[in-house]
Amino acid sequence: MKTNPLDTAPLYVLKRLPSDTESQLNISVQIDEKHRVFEGHFPDFPILPGVYLIQMVKDSLNTFLSDNFWMKTASSVKYLKPVEPGKNKSLRLEITWTETEDSLLVSASSFLEDATVNFKFKGEFVKS
């Protein structure tokens, strides 16, 4: 995913890992710690903007379920620990969902390299 059309390198790269069930995704997320997004958020204490964690969930669903989903609602979003460049070069993202007639009810968590939960999400995605 590119944050700006002028950027040539993606902020992160997603890689699918084995999952226990058909309604679960386990994703390895490699973060470019030198990406320009860290220059402005925040200059004296760079961290990954939280919106990108939600974007990682959306990108994972679209990439690995081969569809085009967009977030309809976010009923719960918790940012528990910051993702700091240099300290966190990768994340592990776990996504589970329940399919309804026209949407996915999604729960997701991401984990820092030391296995600490840093983000939790619950919401609904629909096909566009």
Residue pairs with C-beta under 8 A, 6 or more apart in sequence:
1 10
1 11
1 12
1 52
1 55
1 59
2 10
2 11
3 11
3 35
3 36
3 37
4 36
7 35
7 36
9 32
9 35
10 32
11 31
11 32
11 35
11 37
11 52
12 29
12 30
12 31
12 32
12 52
12 56
13 29
13 30
14 27
14 28
14 29
14 56
14 59
14 60
14 63
14 64
14 93
15 27
15 28
15 29
15 30
16 25
16 26
16 27
16 28
16 64
17 26
17 27
17 28
17 92
18 26
19 25
19 26
21 96
23 96
23 97
23 98
23 99
24 94
24 95
24 96
25 60
25 61
25 64
25 65
25 93
25 94
25 95
25 96
26 92
26 93
26 94
27 56
27 60
27 64
27 92
27 93
27 94
27 95
28 90
28 91
28 92
28 93
29 56
29 90
29 91
29 92
29 93
29 110
30 89
30 90
31 48
31 83
31 85
31 88
31 89
31 90
31 91
33 85
33 86
33 89
34 85
35 85
37 48
37 49
37 52
38 46
38 47
38 48
38 85
39 46
41 47
41 48
41 49
46 84
46 85
47 82
47 83
47 84
47 85
48 82
48 83
48 84
48 85
48 88
50 77
50 79
50 119
53 79
53 83
53 110
53 119
53 121
54 71
54 74
54 77
54 121
56 91
56 93
56 110
57 93
57 95
57 106
57 108
57 121
58 69
58 70
58 71
58 125
60 93
60 95
61 67
61 69
61 95
61 97
61 104
61 106
61 125
62 68
62 69
67 127
68 127
68 128
69 104
69 125
69 126
69 127
69 128
70 125
70 126
70 128
71 123
71 124
71 125
72 103
72 123
72 124
72 125
72 126
73 123
73 124
74 121
74 122
74 123
75 122
75 123
75 124
76 120
76 121
76 122
76 123
77 120
77 121
77 122
77 123
78 119
78 120
78 121
79 118
79 119
80 116
80 117
80 118
80 119
80 120
81 112
81 116
81 117
81 118
82 118
83 91
83 112
83 118
88 112
88 113
89 113
90 113
91 110
91 111
91 112
91 113
91 118
92 110
92 111
93 108
93 109
93 110
93 111
94 108
94 109
94 110
94 111
95 106
95 107
95 108
96 106
96 107
96 108
97 104
97 105
97 106
97 107
97 125
98 104
98 105
99 105
102 126
102 127
103 124
103 125
103 126
103 127
104 124
104 125
104 126
105 122
105 123
105 124
106 121
106 122
106 123
106 124
106 125
107 120
107 121
107 122
108 119
108 120
108 121
108 122
109 117
109 119
109 120
109 121
110 117
110 118
110 119
111 117
111 118
112 118
